Amino acid sequence: MQPVQAPYPLTRFRRVRRTAAMRALTQETTLTAADLIWPVFLCDGTAQRQPVASMPGVERKSLDLVVEAAAEARDLGIPAICLFPYTDPSLKTPGCEEAWNPENLTNRAIRAIKTQVPDIAVMTDVALDPYNAHGHDGLVVDGIILNDETVEALVRMALAQAEAGADILGPSDMMDGRIGAMRAALEAAGHKDTAILSYAAKYASAFYGPFRDAVGASGALKGDKKTYQMNPANRDEALRLVARDLAEGADMVMVKPGMPYLDICARVKEAFGAPTFAYQVSGEYAMIKAAAQNGWLDGEKAMVESLMAFKRAGCDGILTYFAPAVAKALRHG
């Protein structure tokens, strides 16, 4: 469709920018708390808060405080939180057995939240890196990240999380075939209503560093993740991956990281029309926070503008560490 408009001065674009009321009437994109998923880091213990140095304002929380965070999110109108565990190094093994332990940190947190804050959706991470002695998302043998054996392990992990009561599983591992395997296993086990939000287009990015600090994977990681995460130079591959995951039973898809890949977000939404999410990752968050702390930009305005960009690109929702702060800003704005 080609826009029809009269020549200047019959058309003056500044007419509809003249006042706040006029700008509100003609605003094309809206951002609300209902568009957000809040990623939260878990640690063991009680009444524990462990600041993440590379993510100002973010901390690991013990289970009792994570339940409080879930209630805070609900009260702010945030519909979901996503759990990421900091696993005791003594529990990390080459076989990653702790990943599907019914009593691991994530599964205990799921049960506690669903018992005490049942009306918030709980999303989980399905990947082996928090439990892996090698720091990788998959099982490693002789320096090779195994695909099919990893998928078998991820299925066990997914089933344990579904049994604990997770509403949304977030496979972030980027192994081939894992969505189909998980969906089949969930159906067979009676978890037909458990949703899958696939990290379908997850790039091998430099923006993940602070996250790896938060979950304790930085020191363990040997090598890089380029054999399973995407090449940042590729666009068409992202569409092929999304198409595959939707065909295998994903309910929603994700692009990760976010702001450096807004073009991918737009292409995915336009091509498939499926519920499309983006993850504003730890490095994106840290850059805005650091610049704000140094007085280089207005942190609150940059926060809202950055999230609005995801909605403008076509995203249905955003995973962001800013979730509670932006929910409060929108409520008071």
Buried (B, 14 or more C-beta within 10 A) or exposed (E): EEEEEEEEEEEEEEEEEEEEEEEEEEEEEEBEBEBBBBBBBBBBEEEBEBEBEBBBBBBBBBBEBBBBBBBBBBEBBBBBBBBBBBBEEEBBEEEBBBBBBEEBBBBBBBBBBBEEBEEBBBBBBBBBBBBBBBBBBBBBEEEEBBBEBBBBBBBBBBBBBBBBBBBBBBBBBBBEBBBBBBBEBBEEBEBEEBBBBBBBBBBBBEBBBBBBBBBBBBEBBEEEBEEBBBEEEBEEBBBEBBBBBBEBBBBBBBBBBBBBBBEBBBBBBEEBEBBBBBBBBBBBBBBBBBBBEEEEEEBBEBBBEBBBBBBBBBBBBBBBBBBBBBBBBBEEE
